Amino acid sequence: MSAQRTRAELVISLGVLMLGGFATYVAYQLPEAGGYARIGPNVIPKVVAGSLILLGIWLLAEYFSGGWRSPVPEDPAERGRACLRAACLRLGERGPRGPDAADPASGFVIAGTALFVLVARGFGSTRLLRDAAIGLALTLLVFLFFVKFLNVGLPPGWLRPLLGGAGL
């Protein structure tokens, strides 16, 4: 399918780039003081701002090289319906109390892995073991980042013997 440039692609590309520039300005207005950890409150906003700028540049490069690749079709019949199964699985795994209600017995990593597997399944994946391995790796990285780098306590649950003193 050959890509064709549209005005909307240019506007969105420039908008993302401008949003990244504004986010950079705001991030540099935040205080630098990092205290004991030497990491101030502006580190993550700077990373997000830089990512937005890179995304804007990427979108502009796509636009100027012939248009965005694999755009969503304009025709609703060609585009297809929303994936109802994915939406139901996503809502069902959250439960009545929301995503922050992960069972402390299972812990953040196991609950996050289960979430990843359910969402992947909802979107049509049939490779349960691959999805579980990817989910485990991602949630373990997030867990260790928050616990060791940001000093935020997350429940280790059943993995406490493997994770040591990390978490609550």
Short mmCIF file of the C-alpha atoms (twelve columns), coordinates in Angstrom:
data_MODEL
# 
_entry.id   MODEL 
# 
loop_
_atom_site.group_PDB 
_atom_site.id 
_atom_site.type_symbol 
_atom_site.label_atom_id 
_atom_site.label_alt_id 
_atom_site.label_comp_id 
_atom_site.label_asym_id 
_atom_site.label_seq_id 
_atom_site.Cartn_x 
_atom_site.Cartn_y 
_atom_site.Cartn_z 
_atom_site.pdbx_PDB_model_num 
ATOM 1   C CA . MET A 1   0.000   0.000   0.000  1 
ATOM 2   C CA . SER A 2   1.571   3.278   -1.059 1 
ATOM 3   C CA . ALA A 3   1.494   6.074   1.437  1 
ATOM 4   C CA . GLN A 4   0.116   9.467   0.499  1 
ATOM 5   C CA . ARG A 5   0.828   12.661  2.395  1 
ATOM 6   C CA . THR A 6   -2.092  14.502  3.936  1 
ATOM 7   C CA . ARG A 7   -2.396  17.880  5.601  1 
ATOM 8   C CA . ALA A 8   -3.507  16.224  8.859  1 
ATOM 9   C CA . GLU A 9   -0.244  14.250  9.026  1 
ATOM 10  C CA . LEU A 10  1.763   17.472  8.772  1 
ATOM 11  C CA . VAL A 11  -0.365  19.238  11.388 1 
ATOM 12  C CA . ILE A 12  -0.116  16.322  13.838 1 
ATOM 13  C CA . SER A 13  3.641   15.965  13.263 1 
ATOM 14  C CA . LEU A 14  4.233   19.655  13.932 1 
ATOM 15  C CA . GLY A 15  1.843   19.543  16.887 1 
ATOM 16  C CA . VAL A 16  3.759   16.703  18.533 1 
ATOM 17  C CA . LEU A 17  7.029   18.540  17.915 1 
ATOM 18  C CA . MET A 18  5.626   21.764  19.419 1 
ATOM 19  C CA . LEU A 19  4.215   19.837  22.399 1 
ATOM 20  C CA . GLY A 20  7.694   18.403  22.971 1 
ATOM 21  C CA . GLY A 21  9.187   21.896  22.824 1 
ATOM 22  C CA . PHE A 22  6.644   23.214  25.330 1 
ATOM 23  C CA . ALA A 23  7.211   20.209  27.619 1 
ATOM 24  C CA . THR A 24  10.959  20.895  27.454 1 
ATOM 25  C CA . TYR A 25  10.386  24.507  28.471 1 
ATOM 26  C CA . VAL A 26  8.185   23.421  31.395 1 
ATOM 27  C CA . ALA A 27  10.649  20.707  32.469 1 
ATOM 28  C CA . TYR A 28  13.493  23.220  32.648 1 
ATOM 29  C CA . GLN A 29  11.358  25.474  34.868 1 
ATOM 30  C CA . LEU A 30  11.167  22.747  37.528 1 
ATOM 31  C CA . PRO A 31  13.705  22.839  40.367 1 
ATOM 32  C CA . GLU A 32  17.013  21.037  39.832 1 
ATOM 33  C CA . ALA A 33  17.663  20.075  43.464 1 
ATOM 34  C CA . GLY A 34  17.960  16.347  43.777 1 
ATOM 35  C CA . GLY A 35  18.787  15.993  47.431 1 
ATOM 36  C CA . TYR A 36  20.184  12.704  48.605 1 
ATOM 37  C CA . ALA A 37  19.474  10.807  45.395 1 
ATOM 38  C CA . ARG A 38  20.799  13.629  43.157 1 
ATOM 39  C CA . ILE A 39  17.753  13.183  40.993 1 
ATOM 40  C CA . GLY A 40  15.424  16.134  40.913 1 
ATOM 41  C CA . PRO A 41  11.753  16.336  40.039 1 
ATOM 42  C CA . ASN A 42  12.583  17.390  36.484 1 
ATOM 43  C CA . VAL A 43  14.349  14.234  35.265 1 
ATOM 44  C CA . ILE A 44  11.322  12.267  34.057 1 
ATOM 45  C CA . PRO A 45  9.623   15.346  32.519 1 
ATOM 46  C CA . LYS A 46  12.837  15.967  30.549 1 
ATOM 47  C CA . VAL A 47  12.845  12.366  29.318 1 
ATOM 48  C CA . VAL A 48  9.189   12.642  28.264 1 
ATOM 49  C CA . ALA A 49  9.822   15.991  26.559 1 
ATOM 50  C CA . GLY A 50  12.803  14.599  24.683 1 
ATOM 51  C CA . SER A 51  10.761  11.583  23.612 1 
ATOM 52  C CA . LEU A 52  8.013   13.844  22.278 1 
ATOM 53  C CA . ILE A 53  10.561  15.825  20.284 1 
ATOM 54  C CA . LEU A 54  12.035  12.629  18.822 1 
ATOM 55  C CA . LEU A 55  8.552   11.368  17.963 1 
ATOM 56  C CA . GLY A 56  7.704   14.678  16.265 1 
ATOM 57  C CA . ILE A 57  10.902  14.514  14.214 1 
ATOM 58  C CA . TRP A 58  10.160  10.902  13.283 1 
ATOM 59  C CA . LEU A 59  6.616   11.782  12.193 1 
ATOM 60  C CA . LEU A 60  7.934   14.698  10.123 1 
ATOM 61  C CA . ALA A 61  10.497  12.431  8.470  1 
ATOM 62  C CA . GLU A 62  7.710   9.980   7.634  1 
ATOM 63  C CA . TYR A 63  5.615   12.824  6.228  1 
ATOM 64  C CA . PHE A 64  8.403   14.209  4.043  1 
ATOM 65  C CA . SER A 65  9.352   10.758  2.760  1 
ATOM 66  C CA . GLY A 66  5.939   10.151  1.234  1 
ATOM 67  C CA . GLY A 67  3.454   10.048  4.089  1 
ATOM 68  C CA . TRP A 68  2.886   8.009   7.194  1 
ATOM 69  C CA . ARG A 69  3.184   4.272   6.736  1 
ATOM 70  C CA . SER A 70  0.152   2.040   7.263  1 
ATOM 71  C CA . PRO A 71  -2.378  4.758   8.113  1 
ATOM 72  C CA . VAL A 72  -5.795  3.851   9.470  1 
ATOM 73  C CA . PRO A 73  -8.247  3.605   6.551  1 
ATOM 74  C CA . GLU A 74  -10.829 6.385   6.277  1 
ATOM 75  C CA . ASP A 75  -13.668 4.022   5.346  1 
ATOM 76  C CA . PRO A 76  -15.291 2.534   8.490  1 
ATOM 77  C CA . ALA A 77  -16.126 -0.700  6.653  1 
ATOM 78  C CA . GLU A 78  -12.492 -1.124  5.605  1 
ATOM 79  C CA . ARG A 79  -11.189 -0.077  9.038  1 
ATOM 80  C CA . GLY A 80  -13.265 -2.716  10.815 1 
ATOM 81  C CA . ARG A 81  -15.027 -2.731  14.139 1 
ATOM 82  C CA . ALA A 82  -13.499 -2.172  17.529 1 
ATOM 83  C CA . CYS A 83  -12.240 -5.335  19.182 1 
ATOM 84  C CA . LEU A 84  -15.020 -6.028  21.677 1 
ATOM 85  C CA . ARG A 85  -13.218 -9.079  23.103 1 
ATOM 86  C CA . ALA A 86  -10.143 -6.952  23.881 1 
ATOM 87  C CA . ALA A 87  -12.236 -4.310  25.595 1 
ATOM 88  C CA . CYS A 88  -14.096 -6.892  27.697 1 
ATOM 89  C CA . LEU A 89  -10.895 -8.659  28.775 1 
ATOM 90  C CA . ARG A 90  -9.293  -5.317  29.619 1 
ATOM 91  C CA . LEU A 91  -12.264 -4.243  31.733 1 
ATOM 92  C CA . GLY A 92  -12.636 -7.691  33.291 1 
ATOM 93  C CA . GLU A 93  -9.039  -7.947  34.489 1 
ATOM 94  C CA . ARG A 94  -9.235  -4.605  36.269 1 
ATOM 95  C CA . GLY A 95  -11.990 -5.719  38.588 1 
ATOM 96  C CA . PRO A 96  -14.238 -3.381  40.544 1 
ATOM 97  C CA . ARG A 97  -11.431 -1.619  42.443 1 
ATOM 98  C CA . GLY A 98  -9.163  -0.627  39.568 1 
ATOM 99  C CA . PRO A 99  -5.574  -1.424  38.590 1 
ATOM 100 C CA . ASP A 100 -4.071  -0.269  41.896 1 
ATOM 101 C CA . ALA A 101 -5.878  -3.038  43.752 1 
ATOM 102 C CA . ALA A 102 -3.299  -5.712  42.910 1 
ATOM 103 C CA . ASP A 103 -3.461  -8.440  45.510 1 
ATOM 104 C CA . PRO A 104 -0.519  -7.901  47.882 1 
ATOM 105 C CA . ALA A 105 -0.160  -11.677 48.166 1 
ATOM 106 C CA . SER A 106 0.644   -12.026 44.469 1 
ATOM 107 C CA . GLY A 107 2.539   -8.743  44.271 1 
ATOM 108 C CA . PHE A 108 3.131   -6.147  41.601 1 
ATOM 109 C CA . VAL A 109 5.221   -8.288  39.249 1 
ATOM 110 C CA . ILE A 110 2.818   -11.222 39.076 1 
ATOM 111 C CA . ALA A 111 -0.254  -8.973  38.825 1 
ATOM 112 C CA . GLY A 112 1.441   -6.921  36.083 1 
ATOM 113 C CA . THR A 113 2.406   -10.057 34.185 1 
ATOM 114 C CA . ALA A 114 -1.179  -11.319 34.358 1 
ATOM 115 C CA . LEU A 115 -2.394  -7.942  33.107 1 
ATOM 116 C CA . PHE A 116 0.019   -8.068  30.165 1 
ATOM 117 C CA . VAL A 117 -1.056  -11.604 29.227 1 
ATOM 118 C CA . LEU A 118 -4.764  -10.723 29.392 1 
ATOM 119 C CA . VAL A 119 -4.360  -7.605  27.278 1 
ATOM 120 C CA . ALA A 120 -2.234  -9.473  24.704 1 
ATOM 121 C CA . ARG A 121 -4.860  -12.234 24.595 1 
ATOM 122 C CA . GLY A 122 -7.600  -9.660  24.213 1 
ATOM 123 C CA . PHE A 123 -5.857  -8.324  21.137 1 
ATOM 124 C CA . GLY A 124 -5.655  -11.750 19.571 1 
ATOM 125 C CA . SER A 125 -2.334  -13.199 20.707 1 
ATOM 126 C CA . THR A 126 -2.337  -16.967 21.126 1 
ATOM 127 C CA . ARG A 127 1.257   -17.260 22.362 1 
ATOM 128 C CA . LEU A 128 0.682   -17.459 26.105 1 
ATOM 129 C CA . LEU A 129 4.240   -18.375 27.139 1 
ATOM 130 C CA . ARG A 130 5.820   -15.647 25.006 1 
ATOM 131 C CA . ASP A 131 3.376   -13.058 26.354 1 
ATOM 132 C CA . ALA A 132 4.023   -14.200 29.930 1 
ATOM 133 C CA . ALA A 133 7.801   -13.964 29.430 1 
ATOM 134 C CA . ILE A 134 7.573   -10.472 27.942 1 
ATOM 135 C CA . GLY A 135 5.131   -9.358  30.641 1 
ATOM 136 C CA . LEU A 136 7.340   -10.754 33.395 1 
ATOM 137 C CA . ALA A 137 10.444  -9.037  32.012 1 
ATOM 138 C CA . LEU A 138 8.701   -5.684  31.609 1 
ATOM 139 C CA . THR A 139 6.987   -5.670  34.993 1 
ATOM 140 C CA . LEU A 140 10.156  -6.835  36.731 1 
ATOM 141 C CA . LEU A 141 12.068  -3.940  35.131 1 
ATOM 142 C CA . VAL A 142 9.361   -1.486  36.159 1 
ATOM 143 C CA . PHE A 143 9.288   -2.922  39.682 1 
ATOM 144 C CA . LEU A 144 13.055  -2.661  40.122 1 
ATOM 145 C CA . PHE A 145 13.116  0.845   38.604 1 
ATOM 146 C CA . PHE A 146 10.491  2.109   41.045 1 
ATOM 147 C CA . VAL A 147 11.852  0.289   44.090 1 
ATOM 148 C CA . LYS A 148 15.601  0.745   43.623 1 
ATOM 149 C CA . PHE A 149 15.825  3.968   41.601 1 
ATOM 150 C CA . LEU A 150 12.803  5.986   42.754 1 
ATOM 151 C CA . ASN A 151 12.577  4.452   46.245 1 
ATOM 152 C CA . VAL A 152 8.854   3.732   45.890 1 
ATOM 153 C CA . GLY A 153 7.602   0.709   47.781 1 
ATOM 154 C CA . LEU A 154 5.676   -1.829  45.698 1 
ATOM 155 C CA . PRO A 155 4.397   -5.169  47.006 1 
ATOM 156 C CA . PRO A 156 6.782   -7.998  46.031 1 
ATOM 157 C CA . GLY A 157 4.230   -10.666 46.968 1 
ATOM 158 C CA . TRP A 158 5.226   -14.256 46.308 1 
ATOM 159 C CA . LEU A 159 8.499   -13.124 44.739 1 
ATOM 160 C CA . ARG A 160 9.843   -11.680 48.013 1 
ATOM 161 C CA . PRO A 161 12.405  -14.522 48.386 1 
ATOM 162 C CA . LEU A 162 13.769  -13.769 44.896 1 
ATOM 163 C CA . LEU A 163 13.590  -9.981  45.144 1 
ATOM 164 C CA . GLY A 164 15.057  -9.775  48.617 1 
ATOM 165 C CA . GLY A 165 14.280  -6.603  50.545 1 
ATOM 166 C CA . ALA A 166 12.852  -4.800  47.523 1 
ATOM 167 C CA . GLY A 167 9.376   -3.387  47.918 1 
ATOM 168 C CA . LEU A 168 7.263   -3.199  51.027 1 
# 
